[in-house]
């Protein structure tokens, strides 16, 4: 989560130019102290970010700073964008915005190369789509789900779990 917030802080500052610590704390729903720790972490990573005090103070990059796009190799850029596109195919929240920003930063565009449809043909499709949406939501929000479980021996029972990952395995 912290790495994601650090990148979001970078993008926010690249977009806005500068921001105050309370403004960033409110936007990212953390404390002001956490923002200052994040700024230290970003600075320690070699990105020239600094804090000024006073009436017009805030957090910003050094003047004329440009994010070094050569940090990633071309194949690494494509892997990052491809991974994000696969998340986009299953409608993961906010991934399209990140995908567009990284595509612009990397000066690379990929076409939509993946589309995932987990449903079968026929009347079962709507219930499977609903189940998929419920599982996806439970994973994203770290919510408990309940279901009936049947093992290979024919025993059954109820289970309550916090799903971590959904693995799609096609029929062979």
Protein Blocks (a to p, Z undefined) as FASTA:
>chain_A
ZZmmmmmmmmmmmmnopacfklmmmmnopafklmmmmmmmmmmnopacdddedjkgccdd
dehiacdfklpcfklmmmmmmmmmmmmmnopghklmmmmmmmmmnopacddfbdcdfbde
djklmmmmmmmmmmmmmmmnopacddddddfkopacddddddfbdcddddZZ
